[in-house]
Amino acid sequence: MNISSLLLVLLALAVIGYAWGRKKSSATVQGHLSKLHSRLGYYGSYVALATFLPAVIVLMLWASVAPTIINNKLSGALPEELKQNTSDAERSLILNSIYSIATGLDLINEDEKNLINQDVANLQPILQQHGVVLASPGQTYMVDLATELNHWEKNTRNVQTVVVILIALAGLIASIATLKPSLRARNRVELVMLGALLLASMIAILTTVGIVLSMISETIHFFGMVPLHEFFFGTVWDPRFAAADNPDAVGQYGLIPLLAGTLYIALVAMLFAVPVGLYSAIYMAEYATPKVRSTVKPLLEVLAGIPTIVYGFFAMVTVGPFFRDLSSSLNNLATGEVMPFIQAQSVLTAGIVMGIMLIPFVSSLSDDIITAVPRSLRDGSLGLGATRSETMRKVILPAALPGVVGALLLTASRAIGETMIVVLAAGVAARLSLNPFEPMTTVTVKIVNQLTGDNEFTSPQTLVAFALGITLFTVTLALNVYALYIVRKYREQYD
Amino acid sequence: MTTTATPSAKHKINDSNLKRRYAAEFRFKLYGILAISVGLIFLALLLWSVISKGYTAFQQTEIKLDIEFSKSVIDPDDLAAEDPDVLLTANYPILAKDALAKYLGIDKKDKINLKMVNSMLSAGTRTQLRNMVVEDPSIIGTTQTVWVLASGNVDSVVKGQFSLEIDESRRPVKDQQVSWIQRMQKEGVLKKRFNTGIFIFGASSRPETAGIAAAMVGSLYMMLIVLVLALPIGVAASIYLEEFATKNRFTDLIEVNINNLAAVPSIVFGLLGLWAFINVAGLPRSASLVGGLVLTLMTLPTIIIATRSALKAVPPSIRTAALGLGASKMQMVFHHVLPLAAPGIMTGTIIGLAQALGETAPLLLIGMVAFVADVPTTPLDPATALPVQIFMWANEAERAFVERTSGAILILLGFLLIMNITAVILRKRFERRW
């Protein structure tokens, strides 16, 4: 039986256990339910859980361990001369074809099997007819091993089915046997529920661990091929070709131009978004009537809900060409030439469009923080005769400053991690330049570039994406942690 | 006395000072209005830019032809009864070409004009006519009136996206063809009709037969997976953290973690998905299952944060009352607190789903940029997603693809709008004052 039908059987057993448990506990007290410690449903759930949980746990363990054991057994069964005369990569290729042949052998009928037994050359075309593609013509020993492999797999599956169902039945019988009115069924069921809740909250930690593990394991591979200092201090990004003076190198992976591009574009975005967002927040918190506030605030927040791919497209087809044409006409006015000095894909285009995206982040966060400043400070300042703008500049903003700074850090981390806008609007040229009218590229663009297309996880060209990823993760994490720290510390002041 | 003289002098100074201060006040207010206008203007510009470029994508130029399904072309050797494949491989485009040539009155030997006629028809006519014949083989030998797709270039001319003032040799539509188009338009044979194709076709290299069906189904699968996984896990995690966890180092760690995960760049989740689901677990690339799992991990923090604030909003009196009547803590949470927090959880979930629907970057990394022409039938089939389809179309050079891209963006924004409005309505409807 395969795993999904086995699961269905277990579920059915659990349902039976639920009904049985209810019925039996009701019967033991002859319908006087108040004699039971818990309500009927809990007795049912207790039996169902005892049936289902241990069996499923065993099933999971089995399903994760069995393939490894079979794989080891299979590589142990390879012919001796193959074991000695092949590299690891070749051996894994051979194992892969054996697995494909094994899948194929399950699909074919007796006649075709005989054909293959007569001549191995028949193997490839016959399997092809059943949709199993072999990279190379099969060998006799492969067919034998594949047959054996199918045999093993069938055996383990059978044993697995029997063992799991036995465990489920044992759980069912044992829990039914222990049912009695004084059994604290509810407490036991609730303990399991608590365990499930705890497990769910562990997923957040597991995700972080997964992120860090994935990055570190691949990054270590990468640094095995490219030295650390070349990555962190290199100023040339050229992953494809070896440098002329260093023919052994697998390309140049200088992080500096990417980091510079990332920070430059984020800076332009912040230069645009911070004043606009901050002044919007101030106006909405201090001057706007409730009516204006209740229409303008959600409208600005629409900007945050628009997918970034839409901003990228907007930058590519509207903003970029607009800047290019504008600069071309300006140039025409000044010098009489129509050469544009702003390119369609440029730091400016990407920065401005990203800035638009960031406006609602700045304004919402600062709005919350400004309105959190206590009334007494504002009233005191106004009562002393200060105008509203003076109150804002001299009293409220300084009081809100740590919070605003925290908000800006969070926004900056978003700007650094943003992908789709820069993929479409910033270009792919990795270079160091101070001119905002030229294209530059960012860390995120290069991660996408290195990993779209076919990827083998053996070349530095793809592994570098993980090194870039861990750099990005570290930078944004540091910004976030610092921002959260500042915001938290600030909030405590007025609580 | 000096004291009598100074007040007036002081008053004067104060007066100019006051003016200056009021001017500053005015300027400050103006900056605020300006800032808000800048934001709103850009919002309007963005929407206008997409809508003005995209609304035409919902119309497509089609040509009404009297097509003769002649047996000599479709099934010359009368083999269809034994071998149905004959009907699949027949030369259908020639039927449409002949019909158009006949309508325009072009001689069968006029190779140059015939070629121009052919280029006015979409390559999609092949599938269209083939499906007609396969569905109902009895139409072979009859003449049917069919609306067939015009080619992308003809479509662009009809929609006025081409400047016809460019020199004839430098544009794909020749003067002769333009005059035919004008003649057919006048006679009502060629016109723009509602474009159902954009909703039912998969990916295609030709704009007129490119649609978002594969992407929509892929996105739908992913949303389902996110909903089925992220909602229960997220709610369970929040219940534990909010109701059961004792404040200690460990729960603090989980909390800081969730806050940080909400701010991790989305592309990092793509790297995680690539490594964990494709590299380690060996799931297929480009599958909506993997996309759904990655988006689940991304959406979890959003749902957890929303659920926790919904749980927090349920007043302690409800909890104490439940406990006072003898409910266990678990019963209190599941029978009393959770139902009251449900509207808040739902709004949070919808907002999380909307975020996941618009996400592109992590999906690029797990190979969802594949060219998928067939609508996926299971979550393990190669699929693509709406935003990824938009990204792929955005990189196509043809003018007609800009229109498609904008059209797809409008559809995506439409979905997001529906989801957000639902969230707002839910919030309004179930808003409760304690």
Interface residues (C-beta under 8 A of the other chain):
Chain A: R186 N187 E190 M193 L194 A196 L197 L198 L199 A200 S201 M202 I203 A204 I205 T207 T208 G210 I211 S214 M215 S217 E218 P275 V276 G277 L278 Y279 S280 I282 Y283 M284 E286 Y287 V296 L299 L300 V302 L303 G305 I306 P307 T308 I309 V310 Y311 G312 F313 F314 M316 V317 T318 I356 I359 P360 S363 T387 R388 S389 E390 M392 R393 L410 S413 R414 I416 G417 E418 T419 M420 V423 L424 T444 I447 V448 L451 T452 F457 A465 F466 G469 L472 F473 T476 L477 N480 V481 L484
Chain B: R21 Y22 A24 E25 R27 F28 K29 Y31 G32 I33 L34 A35 I36 V38 G39 L40 F42 L43 L45 L46 S49 V50 K53 P232 I233 G234 A236 A237 S238 I239 Y240 L241 F244 A245 L253 I254 V256 N257 I258 N259 N260 L261 A263 V264 P265 S266 I267 V268 F269 G270 L271 L272 L274 W275 A276 N279 L297 L300 P301 I304 S328 K329 M330 A354 L357 G358 E359 T360 A361 L364 L365 G367 V369 P387 I390 F391 A394 V402 T405 S406 I409 L412 L413 L416 N420
